[in-house]
Amino acid sequence: MSKIPEDLAEARRSIDNLDAALIHLLAERFKITQRVGQIKATQDLPAADPNREAQQVQRLRALAEESQLDPEFAEKVVTFIMTEVVRHHDQIRDEGRTSS
C-alpha cells in the first residue's frame, strides 16, 4: 500500500472528528426525544405531530440552503431521523400500555 499524502490524512482526520461529533449530537438528540416520547405517552398524545414535522422540514431545508448543503439531502436525513423518533415514541407508548 502506498503512503497516503499528509494533506489527505489530515482531511480524513477532520472527517473522522466530524463523524464523531455527529454521532454524539445524534445520541443527545435521541435522549431528548426519548423524554418527549415519555411526555407524549403520559399525556396520551399521538406519537407523530405532522404540523411540527412539516415546520421542522421547512426550517431545516432553509438552514441547509444557507449552509450551502443540498436541501433535498437535508430533508432526507431529517425525515429519516423523525421517522425513527416516531417509531421510538410508538414503542414507549406501547410499553406503557402493556405495563399498566
N, C-alpha and C positions, 0 to 999 in steps of 0.2 A: 504494500500500500504506500502510495506516495505521501510525502509530507504535506499537510494542509497549510496553506498560506496563513500567516498570523492574522491578517485582516479578516479572513473568513472565520477563523477560530474565534476571534473577538466578536464578530457579528453573531455567531452561533451561541456564545456565552450570553450575550444580551437577549437573544431569543429565549434561551433557557430560563433566564431570570424573569422575563415577562410571562412565560408559560407558568412558572411557579406562582407569580403574583395573581394570574388569572384563576388558578385553581384555589388559592387561598381566598380570593374575593368570592368565588362561587360558593365555597364552603360557608363563608359568613352569610352570604345571601340566603342560602338554603336553611341555615339555622334560624334566621329571622322568619322565613316563610313557613317553617315548621310551627313557629309560635303563632303566626297568622292563622294557620290551619287549625290549631287548638282553639283559638278565639272563635273562629267561624263555627267549629263543631259545638262548642258550649253555648253559642248564641243561636244555634240551628240556622245558620246562614249557608247559602249554597257555596260549593267548593269553587266554582268559577264565577267571575264577575266580568261579563263581556264588555261592559262600558269601560271599566278600569283597564282591561286588557287592550282595548282599542286605543284608549288615550295613551297608554304606555308605548304601544307600537308607533303611534304618530310622533310622540316625544322623542323616542329613541331613533327613529328614522331621521328626524331633524338634527339630532346630535351627530349622527353618523355623517350626514351631509356636511355639517360644519367641520367635522374632523377629517374630511376627505376620505371617508370609508363608504364603500358601496352600500346604499340604504337597503337594497334588496337582500344583501348578505346579512346586514344587521337585523333585518326583520326576521330572517330565517333563524338566526341564533336566538333572538328574543322569544320567538314563537316556540321554539324547542324548549327553552327554559320554562316558559309559562305553562306549557303542556305538562312538563314534569311536576311543576308546583301544584297544578290542579290534581294530578294523579296522587301526589302525596296528601293533599287535602282530603281527597276521597278516602284514602286509606285511614287517615286519622279519624274521620267521621265514622267510617265503618268499624274501626276498632273500638270506638267509644260506644257504639250501639251494641256490640257483642259483649262488652264488659259490664253493661248496665244490668 
